[in-house]
Amino acid sequence: MTDETRLRSFLQSALPPTVAQPTRDLWPLVTAGPRWPPTWSRRDLSLAVTAALGVLLLPDAWFWFAYHF
């Protein structure tokens, strides 16, 4: 057996066959959008506060902030 044939048989034995059709229509979920409005997470708020404090405490470093944001 060639390497390609061995690889093909190995992958076919390891991976289950895929279903050709989804079990339900997914397009209405895509067009409906998220169920809740987007909100600010703690990570978002901490990054915003860190950037604001950096600009207030280090006014000479605004070039760095402008470059990265």
Protein Blocks (a to p, Z undefined) as FASTA:
>chain_A
ZZklmmmmmmmmmpccddfbdfbdfklmmmnopfbdcdddfklmmmmmmmmmmmmmmmml
mmmmmmmZZ
